[in-house]
Amino acid sequence: MPAWLAAMTWLVANDVWPSWTALDPPPLRVSQQPRNKESRSQFTISDELGHKVGTVWTTYRADETAVRRDDLIWVEWLPVDITPLRISVSSDYTVEGVLDEFTIRVEAEEADVKLRGERFPSDFSFTFESGPIERAFKIPLSSGGLITGAFNPFSELGDLRVGTKWRMQVVNPVALLTGVGNRFMPLLVEVTGEERIATPQGVKNCLVVESPNAKAWIDADGRVQVQEVTLPVGGTFRIVREAGFDEAERVKARRTPLGGRRTKQR
């Protein structure tokens, strides 16, 4: 009996209790967003060896009623032969910083898939489109009220403190495109501590946000400086904020025809 009680205590402390105590996702940090003006960020995606494999361009635009986040991701190389990839993600938040709608489109040479989601009182309702195929399904909000893309999973978040936990769902674009693996990666995320890291603006003290498959360093202004995400196909990717924003390269990535051989070999 004592051994059984000890085992159950360990299970509750290490598995069940963190899930019970997880809160709703923290709100988008809207107070820092300039009204009716774009806030712009650019990130470099690197693989486990430090090779650049892609770029992320992120913009925010806020008004009196909502905040819009748009991500354009250009992926030049992956271990699977589906690159180059163009991934477009749009996320609409309420003025309180709560995700209301989410759309991700993944384009490759011979494929174009789209996933749309809308918040309802108890779930997110999704529609998945791939050519003539259209399927609908739902994910309970209890499994994560924040939906993001795998190549830029964390938003500019407010109200963070050590010990805060929340649930979120990360969409795997490789699985959307290939049908291999889970399209959603459910994460239980926790703010575990603080670290000083180098950023384009100098050394900053950042809160560390962790889960088994993702990690981020977020500064005192709520800006994500560095992210890491591990995908079932491709391994771990590191997404690092750059100093500038190259509009010409973003336009090029948006307009470049998809096709031909992969642009890089490892």
C-alpha positions as CSV (number, residue, x, y, z in Angstrom):
1,M,0.0,0.0,0.0
2,P,2.7,2.6,0.8
3,A,4.4,1.9,-2.6
4,W,1.1,2.3,-4.4
5,L,0.4,5.6,-2.6
6,A,3.9,6.9,-3.4
7,A,3.4,6.0,-7.1
8,M,0.0,7.7,-7.2
9,T,1.4,10.8,-5.5
10,W,4.3,11.0,-8.0
11,L,1.8,10.6,-10.9
12,V,-0.4,13.4,-9.6
13,A,2.5,15.7,-8.9
14,N,4.3,15.1,-12.2
15,D,1.5,14.5,-14.8
16,V,-2.0,15.3,-13.6
17,W,-1.4,18.3,-11.4
18,P,0.4,20.4,-14.0
19,S,-2.5,19.9,-16.4
20,W,-5.1,20.8,-13.8
21,T,-3.2,23.9,-12.8
22,A,-2.6,25.2,-16.4
23,L,-4.4,28.4,-17.0
24,D,-5.8,30.0,-20.2
25,P,-3.1,31.3,-22.6
26,P,-1.8,34.8,-21.6
27,P,-3.1,37.6,-23.8
28,L,-1.4,39.1,-26.7
29,R,0.5,42.2,-25.5
30,V,-1.7,44.7,-27.3
31,S,-0.9,47.6,-25.1
32,Q,2.5,47.9,-26.9
33,Q,1.0,47.7,-30.4
34,P,0.7,51.1,-32.2
35,R,-2.8,51.8,-33.4
36,N,-3.4,51.6,-37.1
37,K,0.3,51.2,-37.8
38,E,2.3,48.0,-38.5
39,S,4.8,46.6,-36.1
40,R,7.3,44.5,-38.0
41,S,9.8,41.8,-37.0
42,Q,12.0,39.4,-39.0
43,F,13.5,36.0,-37.8
44,T,16.0,33.6,-39.2
45,I,15.2,29.8,-39.1
46,S,18.2,27.6,-38.6
47,D,18.6,23.8,-38.3
48,E,20.4,21.9,-35.5
49,L,23.7,22.4,-37.2
50,G,23.2,26.2,-37.4
51,H,22.5,26.3,-41.1
52,K,19.9,28.9,-42.2
53,V,16.9,27.1,-43.7
54,G,14.4,29.9,-43.9
55,T,13.0,33.3,-42.8
56,V,10.0,34.5,-41.0
57,W,8.4,38.0,-41.4
58,T,5.8,38.9,-38.8
59,T,3.6,42.0,-38.7
60,Y,1.1,43.2,-36.2
61,R,-1.6,45.8,-36.8
62,A,-4.0,47.0,-34.1
63,D,-7.1,49.2,-34.0
64,E,-9.7,50.0,-31.4
65,T,-11.5,46.6,-31.9
66,A,-8.9,43.9,-32.8
67,V,-5.3,43.0,-33.5
68,R,-4.1,41.2,-36.6
69,R,-0.9,39.2,-36.7
70,D,0.4,38.0,-40.1
71,D,3.4,35.6,-40.6
72,L,5.0,34.8,-43.9
73,I,7.5,31.9,-43.7
74,W,9.8,31.0,-46.5
75,V,11.5,27.5,-45.9
76,E,14.3,26.8,-48.3
77,W,15.3,23.3,-47.0
78,L,14.0,20.4,-44.9
79,P,15.1,16.8,-44.6
80,V,11.9,15.8,-46.6
81,D,11.7,16.6,-50.3
82,I,8.9,19.2,-50.2
83,T,10.8,22.4,-50.2
84,P,10.8,25.3,-51.0
85,L,7.7,26.0,-48.9
86,R,5.7,29.2,-48.5
87,I,3.6,29.3,-45.3
88,S,1.2,32.1,-44.7
89,V,-0.4,32.5,-41.2
90,S,-3.0,35.0,-40.2
91,S,-4.2,35.3,-36.6
92,D,-7.0,37.7,-35.5
93,Y,-7.2,38.6,-31.8
94,T,-9.8,40.5,-29.8
95,V,-8.8,43.9,-28.4
96,E,-8.3,42.0,-25.1
97,G,-5.6,39.9,-26.8
98,V,-7.5,36.6,-27.1
99,L,-7.2,34.6,-30.3
100,D,-10.5,34.7,-32.3
101,E,-9.7,33.3,-35.8
102,F,-6.7,31.5,-37.3
103,T,-5.8,30.6,-40.9
104,I,-2.7,28.8,-42.2
105,R,-1.9,28.2,-45.9
106,V,1.0,25.9,-46.9
107,E,2.1,26.1,-50.6
108,A,4.6,23.7,-52.3
109,E,5.3,22.8,-55.9
110,E,2.4,20.4,-56.3
111,A,0.3,21.1,-53.3
112,D,-1.7,23.9,-51.7
113,V,-3.5,23.3,-48.4
114,K,-5.4,25.5,-46.0
115,L,-6.6,25.3,-42.5
116,R,-9.1,27.8,-41.0
117,G,-10.2,28.0,-37.4
118,E,-12.8,30.0,-35.5
119,R,-13.3,30.3,-31.8
120,F,-16.7,29.3,-30.3
121,P,-17.6,29.2,-26.6
122,S,-16.2,25.7,-25.9
123,D,-14.0,24.9,-28.9
124,F,-12.2,25.9,-32.0
125,S,-14.0,24.8,-35.2
126,F,-11.7,24.0,-38.1
127,T,-12.0,23.5,-41.8
128,F,-9.2,21.8,-43.7
129,E,-9.0,22.2,-47.5
130,S,-6.7,20.2,-49.8
131,G,-7.7,20.4,-53.5
132,P,-11.3,19.1,-53.8
133,I,-11.2,17.7,-50.2
134,E,-12.7,19.6,-47.4
135,R,-13.1,18.3,-43.9
136,A,-14.4,19.9,-40.7
137,F,-13.5,19.1,-37.1
138,K,-13.3,20.7,-33.6
139,I,-10.7,21.0,-30.9
140,P,-11.9,21.7,-27.3
141,L,-10.7,25.0,-25.8
142,S,-9.7,22.9,-22.8
143,S,-7.0,21.4,-25.0
144,G,-5.5,24.8,-25.8
145,G,-7.1,28.1,-26.6
146,L,-4.1,29.4,-28.5
147,I,-3.4,28.1,-32.0
148,T,0.0,28.9,-33.7
149,G,2.2,27.8,-36.5
150,A,5.3,25.6,-35.8
151,F,7.8,28.0,-37.4
152,N,6.9,30.9,-35.2
153,P,4.9,29.4,-32.3
154,F,5.0,32.2,-29.7
155,S,3.3,35.6,-30.0
156,E,4.2,38.8,-28.2
157,L,2.8,37.9,-24.8
158,G,1.9,39.9,-21.7
159,D,1.3,39.1,-18.1
160,L,4.1,36.5,-17.9
161,R,5.7,35.5,-14.6
162,V,7.7,32.5,-13.5
163,G,5.4,29.6,-12.8
164,T,2.6,30.6,-15.2
165,K,1.4,27.6,-17.2
166,W,-1.0,27.4,-20.2
167,R,-2.1,25.0,-23.0
168,M,-1.7,25.7,-26.7
169,Q,-1.9,23.9,-30.0
170,V,0.9,24.2,-32.6
171,V,0.0,23.4,-36.2
172,N,2.7,21.3,-38.0
173,P,2.7,22.5,-41.6
174,V,4.7,19.5,-42.8
175,A,2.0,17.2,-41.6
176,L,-0.7,19.4,-43.2
177,L,1.1,19.1,-46.5
178,T,2.2,15.4,-46.4
179,G,-0.4,13.8,-44.2
180,V,2.5,12.2,-42.3
181,G,2.4,12.8,-38.5
182,N,0.0,14.8,-36.3
183,R,-1.3,18.0,-37.7
184,F,-1.5,19.5,-34.2
185,M,1.1,19.4,-31.4
186,P,-0.6,20.0,-28.1
187,L,1.7,21.7,-25.7
188,L,1.6,22.3,-21.9
189,V,3.8,25.4,-21.6
190,E,5.4,26.9,-18.4
191,V,7.5,30.0,-17.6
192,T,10.4,28.3,-15.9
193,G,12.9,31.1,-15.1
194,E,15.0,33.9,-16.4
195,E,18.1,34.1,-18.6
196,R,20.3,36.9,-20.0
197,I,20.8,36.5,-23.7
198,A,22.3,38.4,-26.6
199,T,19.7,40.2,-28.8
200,P,19.9,42.7,-31.7
201,Q,19.3,45.4,-29.1
202,G,22.0,44.2,-26.7
203,V,22.0,41.7,-23.8
204,K,18.6,41.4,-22.3
205,N,17.0,39.6,-19.4
206,C,14.4,37.2,-20.8
207,L,11.7,35.0,-19.3
208,V,12.2,31.3,-20.4
209,V,9.0,29.6,-21.6
210,E,9.3,25.8,-22.0
211,S,7.5,22.7,-23.0
212,P,8.8,19.3,-24.2
213,N,8.8,20.3,-27.9
214,A,9.2,24.1,-27.8
215,K,11.1,26.8,-25.9
216,A,11.2,30.6,-26.1
217,W,13.0,33.6,-24.6
218,I,10.7,36.6,-24.2
219,D,12.0,40.0,-23.0
220,A,10.4,42.4,-20.5
221,D,8.5,44.1,-23.4
222,G,6.8,40.9,-24.3
223,R,8.9,40.5,-27.5
224,V,10.0,37.0,-28.5
225,Q,13.8,37.1,-29.1
226,V,14.5,33.4,-29.7
227,Q,12.4,30.3,-30.2
228,E,13.1,26.6,-30.6
229,V,10.7,24.0,-31.8
230,T,11.1,20.3,-32.4
231,L,9.1,18.6,-35.2
232,P,8.7,14.9,-35.8
233,V,10.2,15.4,-39.2
234,G,13.1,17.8,-39.4
235,G,14.4,17.8,-35.8
236,T,14.9,21.0,-33.9
237,F,14.7,24.5,-35.5
238,R,15.9,27.7,-33.9
239,I,14.1,30.9,-34.8
240,V,16.1,34.1,-33.9
241,R,15.0,37.7,-34.1
242,E,17.0,39.9,-36.6
243,A,17.9,43.6,-36.2
244,G,16.0,44.7,-39.4
245,F,13.1,43.9,-41.7
246,D,13.8,43.3,-45.3
247,E,10.7,44.2,-47.2
248,A,12.2,43.4,-50.6
249,E,13.0,39.9,-49.5
250,R,9.5,39.5,-48.1
251,V,7.9,40.6,-51.4
252,K,10.2,38.2,-53.2
253,A,9.2,35.3,-51.0
254,R,5.6,36.1,-51.5
255,R,5.9,36.2,-55.3
256,T,8.5,33.5,-56.0
257,P,7.0,30.6,-58.1
258,L,7.3,27.3,-56.3
259,G,8.8,24.4,-58.2
260,G,12.0,22.8,-59.3
261,R,14.6,21.2,-57.2
262,R,15.4,21.9,-53.6
263,T,17.5,25.0,-53.2
264,K,20.0,23.5,-50.7
265,Q,21.4,20.1,-49.9
266,R,22.8,18.9,-46.6
